[in-house]
Amino acid sequence: MVFLEKSRKEVSLPSQTESRNLTLESTLRELPLYDFQIESSRLGKEVTHAFQLNPLLPGVILTQQGKFGGMISRRRFSEQLSRPYGLELFLQRPLDSLYRFVGTEVLRLPGDIKIVEAARRSLQRPPELLYEPIVVELEAENYRLVGVHQLLVAQSQIHELTTQLLHEQTQARMIQTEKMASLGQMVAGVAHEIKNPVGCITCNFEFLANYCQKLIKILSTYESEIPIKPNPIAELKEEFELDFILEDLPKILKSMETGSERLTKIVNSLRNFSHLDESKRQPTDIHECIESTLIILNNRLKAGIKLIKNYGDLPLINCSSGQLSQVFMNIISNAIDALTEKQQVEKLQSWQPQIEISTDCLEQLDTEWVLIRIADNGSGIPPEIQKRIFETFFTTKPVGKGTGLGLAISYQIVTQKHGGQLLMQSQLGVGTEFKILLPLVE
C-alpha cells in the first residue's frame, strides 16, 4: 500500500500486517510488517503527524516517483528534530533534505529470507546501526518495515521452538532406542527358545534319514525275495499304498531337510538382529548382515519383487552388526513400500518391480571404504522431499504407518556411530538409490 500520492495533503495511517504462528522455516514476510511510504518531496511535519498517531511505527520509507528512495528511522528523525533549530530546519522542508543530512546506511532484505538469517545479518551491522529498522522487499518496488525489537522477539520464539523440538527429538530417540533394546532382548529370547528345538531337529534329522533309507532297503529286499505275499500282507500293501510311500518318503525327507536349514537361517538372522542395542563393534561380514535382513523381510519380498544381488569381495569390517542390520532393514523396507505403492497406483502390467543390492570396495580421499548400494525402480522422490529425507519426524506415510525416525536414525548410525556417509539419489519416474559408505580404517 503506497501512501501520499501527489494530489493528497494528509498522511494516511500506517498499516501493520498480522502476526502468524512461527516455525523454524518462517520468513520475514510472516512477521508484523509496517506499511508506511511517503514521497521524499513531502514535508517533514507530515511524518511527525504519522509518528504521533502510531507510537510503534519504527520509521518511514521514502519513495521517489513511486520507487524506493531510502528510509528514515523514528530514532534518527527524533534526533535531528531535537537538535538546535531542528524543528525549523526539517519540519518545513522536504524529507529528502533530512535524508541527505542523516545519510544512514539502510539494511534491505528480501521478504523470503528466514527470520534467523535476517536476525544474524541485522546484528552484524555496526553498533550505531543495530537498532535501525529493516526494509523488507516483498516484491519489486513493494516495501515494508520491521523493527529490530520485533525481529529479535521472533528469533527468541524460534529459539524456544528449536529447543522444544530438540527436546522432543531427544525424547523420541530415547523411546525408540529403548523400544529397539527391548525388541532386541525379546527377539534374542525368542531366538534362543527356537534354537534348542531347531537344533534337536537338525541334529536328529540325519539319523532319521538314515533309518528311513535302511527301512526302505529292507522292504525292497522283502519285495524281491518273497514275490508271492500272503493275503494279509498283500491287502495291507494295497491299503497303505506302499509303492507310493516308498516313492514319496525320500521327497518328504528332502523337504524336511530344506525346511530345517531354512529355520536355522531364520534363527541365526533373528540372533543377529537381536544385537540392535549393542554398541560394541567387532569384525563383521556385511553380506551376512544383508542376508539376515533379507531373510526377515522375505515375506514382503515375495510380492512379485525381483531381487538382484551383486556382491563384491569385501573384507570383514569393524562395526556394530545389529545397528547396520537396522539401517538395511529401514532402507529396504522403504524400497518395498515405494514399489508396492507404485504397483497399486499405476497398475502397470509390463513393469517389473526390483531392488538391486550391490557391494564393493573403493578408495576416496586416501581412505578405503566399503560401499553398499540399495536401489529400487519405484516412482522416485520429489526434490522438495529429498531435502528433508533424513530429518527427524519427517515422513510422507499416513499416520500409524511411519514415525519419521527410520531414516533419521539410520543416518545417525552410519555417520555418527560408524564415521561413514549415507547418501541418496532419486529421480522421479526412475527410482531411488541409497549409498552407504563405511570406512575400513577409522
C-alpha positions in Angstrom: 0.0 0.0 0.0 1.5 3.3 -1.1 0.7 6.5 0.9 0.7 10.1 0.0 0.0 10.4 -3.7 0.9 13.8 -5.1 -2.7 15.0 -5.0 -3.2 14.3 -1.3 -2.4 16.7 1.5 -2.9 14.4 4.5 -0.9 11.4 5.6 -2.8 8.1 5.8 -2.4 6.0 8.9 0.4 3.4 8.5 -0.9 -0.2 8.4 0.6 -3.3 10.0 0.3 -6.9 8.9 -0.9 -9.5 11.3 1.5 -11.9 13.1 1.4 -15.6 12.2 2.5 -18.7 14.1 6.2 -19.0 13.6 8.1 -22.1 12.6 11.8 -22.9 12.0 11.3 -22.1 8.4 9.4 -18.8 8.9 10.5 -15.8 6.8 10.3 -12.0 7.3 7.0 -11.8 5.4 5.4 -13.7 8.2 6.2 -11.0 10.8 4.1 -8.0 11.6 5.3 -5.5 9.0 4.6 -1.8 8.8 3.5 -0.3 5.6 4.2 3.5 5.6 5.7 5.0 2.4 5.9 8.7 1.5 7.3 10.7 -1.3 10.6 12.3 -0.4 9.3 15.6 -1.7 6.8 15.8 1.2 7.4 17.9 4.2 8.9 16.6 7.5 5.8 17.7 9.6 3.7 15.1 7.8 5.9 12.3 9.1 5.7 13.8 12.6 2.0 13.5 12.5 2.2 9.8 11.5 4.7 9.1 14.3 2.3 10.7 16.8 -0.6 8.6 15.6 1.4 5.4 15.7 3.9 5.2 18.6 5.2 1.8 17.5 6.0 2.8 13.9 9.7 2.2 13.6 10.3 4.5 10.6 9.2 5.7 7.2 10.1 4.5 3.7 10.9 7.3 1.3 9.9 7.0 -2.4 10.9 9.0 -5.4 8.1 8.9 -8.0 6.9 5.6 -6.5 10.3 3.9 -6.4 12.4 3.2 -3.3 14.5 6.1 -2.3 15.6 5.3 1.3 14.4 5.0 4.9 14.5 7.3 7.9 14.0 5.6 11.3 11.9 7.2 14.1 15.1 7.4 16.2 17.1 9.3 13.6 14.1 11.5 12.8 13.7 12.4 16.5 17.4 13.0 17.0 17.5 15.5 14.2 14.4 17.4 15.4 15.9 17.6 18.9 19.0 19.4 17.7 19.1 23.2 17.9 16.9 24.7 15.2 16.0 21.1 14.2 12.2 21.9 14.1 12.7 25.0 11.9 15.2 23.2 9.6 13.4 20.0 8.9 9.6 20.2 9.6 9.0 22.8 6.8 11.4 21.2 4.3 11.2 18.2 2.1 12.1 14.9 3.6 14.8 14.4 1.0 16.9 17.2 2.7 16.7 15.4 6.0 17.6 12.0 4.5 20.6 13.5 2.8 21.7 15.1 6.0 21.3 11.9 8.0 22.9 9.7 5.4 22.2 6.4 7.2 23.0 3.1 5.5 19.8 1.0 5.1 19.6 -2.7 5.5 17.3 -4.1 2.8 16.4 -7.8 2.9 14.0 -9.9 0.7 10.7 -11.0 2.3 11.6 -14.7 1.8 14.7 -14.6 3.9 14.4 -16.7 7.0 14.0 -14.9 10.3 17.0 -16.5 11.9 19.2 -15.4 9.0 17.7 -11.9 9.0 18.5 -11.5 12.7 22.1 -12.6 12.2 22.6 -10.1 9.4 20.9 -7.4 11.4 23.3 -8.0 14.4 26.3 -7.9 12.1 25.8 -4.2 11.4 27.9 -1.5 13.1 26.9 -0.7 16.7 25.4 2.7 15.7 23.1 1.0 13.2 22.0 -2.0 15.4 18.6 -0.6 16.2 17.8 0.8 12.8 14.6 -0.8 11.3 15.0 -3.2 8.4 13.4 -2.6 5.0 11.7 -5.7 3.7 11.2 -6.1 0.0 8.1 -8.3 -0.6 8.0 -7.9 -4.4 9.6 -5.4 -6.8 9.0 -1.9 -5.5 6.8 -3.2 -2.7 8.4 -2.5 0.6 7.6 -2.8 4.3 9.4 -2.1 7.6 10.2 -4.3 10.6 11.6 -3.2 13.8 14.7 -4.8 15.3 12.8 -5.5 18.6 10.1 -7.4 16.7 12.8 -9.3 14.8 14.7 -10.3 18.0 11.4 -11.3 19.7 10.6 -13.6 16.7 14.1 -15.0 16.8 13.6 -15.8 20.5 10.4 -17.6 19.8 12.0 -19.7 17.1 14.9 -20.4 19.5 12.4 -21.7 22.1 10.7 -23.7 19.4 14.0 -25.2 18.4 14.8 -26.1 22.0 11.4 -27.7 22.4 11.8 -29.6 19.1 15.3 -30.8 20.1 13.9 -32.0 23.4 11.1 -33.8 21.6 13.6 -35.4 19.2 15.8 -36.5 22.1 12.9 -38.0 23.9 11.7 -39.7 20.7 15.1 -41.1 20.1 15.4 -42.3 23.7 12.0 -44.0 23.4 12.9 -45.5 20.1 16.3 -46.7 21.5 14.5 -48.3 24.4 12.0 -49.9 22.2 14.7 -51.3 19.9 16.6 -52.5 23.0 13.5 -54.2 24.3 12.8 -55.6 20.9 16.4 -56.9 20.7 16.0 -58.6 24.1 12.7 -60.1 23.1 14.0 -61.4 19.8 17.1 -62.8 21.4 14.9 -64.7 23.9 12.6 -66.0 21.1 15.6 -67.0 19.0 17.1 -68.8 22.0 13.9 -70.7 22.7 13.5 -71.7 19.0 17.2 -72.6 18.6 17.1 -75.5 21.0 14.2 -77.5 19.3 15.6 -76.5 15.9 19.0 -77.8 16.9 17.4 -81.0 18.1 15.5 -81.4 14.8 18.7 -80.7 12.7 20.9 -83.0 14.7 18.5 -85.9 14.6 17.4 -85.4 11.1 20.5 -87.2 9.7 19.7 -90.2 11.8 16.1 -90.2 10.7 17.0 -90.0 7.1 19.5 -92.9 7.5 16.9 -95.0 9.3 14.3 -94.4 6.6 16.8 -95.4 3.9 17.5 -98.7 5.8 13.8 -99.4 6.2 13.2 -98.8 2.5 16.1 -101.1 1.6 14.7 -103.8 3.9 11.2 -103.5 2.3 12.7 -103.6 -1.2 14.6 -106.8 -0.2 11.4 -108.4 1.1 9.7 -107.5 -2.2 12.4 -109.2 -4.3 12.8 -112.2 -2.1 9.2 -113.0 -1.5 7.4 -112.4 -4.8 4.2 -114.1 -3.6 2.9 -112.5 -0.4 0.4 -113.9 2.0 -3.1 -112.3 1.6 -2.9 -110.2 4.8 0.4 -108.6 3.7 -0.9 -108.0 0.1 -4.0 -106.4 1.5 -2.1 -104.1 3.8 0.3 -103.2 0.9 -2.6 -102.2 -1.2 -4.4 -100.4 1.6 -1.4 -98.3 2.6 -0.2 -97.7 -1.0 3.3 -98.9 -0.2 4.6 -98.2 -3.6 3.6 -94.5 -3.3 5.1 -94.3 0.2 8.4 -95.7 -0.9 8.5 -93.2 -3.8 7.3 -90.2 -1.7 9.2 -90.7 1.5 12.6 -89.5 0.1 10.9 -86.4 -1.2 9.4 -85.7 2.2 12.7 -86.2 3.9 14.4 -83.8 1.4 11.7 -81.2 2.0 12.1 -81.5 5.8 15.9 -81.1 5.4 15.3 -77.9 3.4 12.8 -76.6 5.9 15.2 -77.4 8.8 18.1 -75.5 7.1 15.7 -72.6 6.4 14.6 -72.5 10.0 18.2 -72.5 11.2 19.0 -69.5 8.9 15.9 -67.6 10.3 17.1 -68.3 13.9 20.6 -67.1 13.1 19.1 -64.0 11.4 17.0 -63.2 14.5 20.0 -63.6 16.7 21.9 -61.2 14.5 19.0 -58.7 14.5 18.8 -59.0 18.3 22.1 -57.2 18.7 20.4 -53.8 17.9 21.1 -52.5 21.4 24.8 -53.4 21.3 27.2 -50.6 20.6 30.3 -52.8 20.8 32.0 -53.2 17.5 33.5 -56.4 16.1 34.7 -57.7 12.8 31.5 -58.3 10.7 30.6 -59.9 7.4 28.5 -57.2 5.7 27.0 -59.7 3.3 25.9 -61.8 6.3 24.1 -58.7 7.7 22.4 -58.1 4.4 21.3 -61.7 4.0 20.0 -61.8 7.6 17.9 -58.7 6.9 16.6 -60.2 3.6 15.5 -63.4 5.4 13.5 -61.4 7.9 11.9 -59.4 5.0 11.4 -62.4 2.8 7.7 -62.5 3.3 7.4 -58.9 2.0 9.8 -59.6 -0.9 7.6 -62.4 -2.2 5.1 -59.9 -3.7 6.5 -60.1 -7.2 9.6 -58.1 -6.4 12.7 -59.1 -8.2 15.8 -59.1 -6.0 19.2 -58.5 -7.7 22.4 -59.1 -5.7 25.8 -58.1 -6.9 28.2 -58.7 -4.1 31.9 -57.8 -4.3 34.8 -59.3 -2.5 34.6 -57.5 0.9 36.9 -57.8 3.9 35.4 -58.0 7.4 34.6 -54.6 8.7 34.8 -53.4 12.3 31.2 -52.3 13.1 28.0 -53.0 15.1 26.3 -55.7 13.1 22.9 -55.1 14.8 22.9 -51.4 14.1 23.8 -51.9 10.5 21.1 -54.5 10.2 18.7 -51.9 11.4 19.9 -49.5 8.6 19.5 -52.2 6.0 16.1 -53.0 7.3 14.9 -49.4 7.2 16.2 -48.7 3.7 15.0 -52.0 2.1 11.6 -51.7 3.9 11.2 -48.2 2.4 12.1 -49.6 -1.1 9.5 -52.3 -0.7 6.9 -49.7 0.3 7.8 -47.5 -2.7 7.5 -50.4 -5.1 4.2 -51.6 -3.6 2.8 -48.1 -3.8 3.7 -47.7 -7.4 2.3 -51.2 -8.2 -1.0 -50.2 -6.5 -1.3 -46.8 -8.1 -0.1 -47.3 -11.6 -1.0 -51.0 -12.1 1.5 -51.4 -15.0 1.4 -54.9 -16.4 4.8 -54.8 -18.1 6.6 -53.2 -15.2 8.8 -55.4 -13.1 9.4 -54.1 -9.5 13.0 -54.7 -8.5 15.5 -54.0 -5.7 19.2 -54.1 -6.5 21.8 -54.6 -3.7 25.5 -54.3 -4.6 28.6 -54.0 -2.6 32.2 -53.0 -3.5 35.4 -51.5 -2.1 36.6 -48.1 -3.2 39.2 -45.6 -2.4 38.3 -42.0 -1.9 40.4 -39.1 -0.5 43.1 -41.5 0.6 40.6 -43.6 2.6 39.3 -47.1 1.8 35.6 -47.5 2.0 33.1 -50.3 1.8 30.2 -49.2 -0.5 26.7 -50.7 -0.2 24.2 -49.6 -2.8 20.5 -50.3 -2.4 18.4 -49.1 -5.4 14.8 -49.5 -6.4 12.9 -48.7 -9.6 9.9 -47.1 -7.9 8.3 -43.7 -8.5 11.3 -41.7 -7.1 11.2 -38.9 -4.5 10.2 -35.3 -5.3 13.0 -32.8 -4.9 11.3 -30.9 -2.1 11.1 -34.1 -0.1 14.6 -35.1 -0.8 15.9 -32.1 1.1 14.2 -33.3 4.3 14.5 -37.1 3.9 16.9 -37.5 6.9 15.0 -35.1 9.2 13.7 -36.5 12.4 9.9 -36.9 12.4 9.7 -36.3 8.7 7.5 -38.9 6.9 5.2 -39.0 3.9 3.5 -42.1 5.2 0.0 -41.9 6.7 -0.5 -41.7 10.4 0.3 -45.0 12.0 2.4 -46.2 9.1 5.6 -44.3 9.8 7.2 -42.5 12.7 9.7 -40.4 10.7 12.5 -41.9 12.7 13.7 -44.7 10.5 16.0 -42.8 8.1 16.9 -40.2 10.7 18.2 -43.0 13.0 19.9 -44.7 10.0 21.7 -41.5 9.2 22.9 -41.2 12.8 24.1 -44.8 12.9 26.1 -44.5 9.7 27.5 -41.0 10.1 27.9 -40.5 13.9 28.4 -44.1 15.2 30.4 -45.5 12.3 32.1 -42.4 10.8 30.6 -43.2 7.4 28.3 -41.5 4.9 24.7 -42.1 3.9 23.8 -40.6 0.5 20.6 -40.6 -1.5 19.9 -40.0 -5.2 16.4 -40.1 -6.6 14.8 -39.3 -9.9 11.0 -39.0 -10.4 9.7 -41.9 -12.5 13.1 -43.7 -12.4 13.7 -44.7 -8.8 15.8 -44.1 -5.7 19.3 -45.2 -4.7 20.9 -45.1 -1.2 24.6 -45.4 -0.8 26.2 -46.4 2.5 29.9 -45.7 2.8 31.7 -47.3 5.7 35.4 -46.6 6.4 37.6 -49.7 6.6 40.1 -47.8 8.8 38.9 -45.1 11.2 
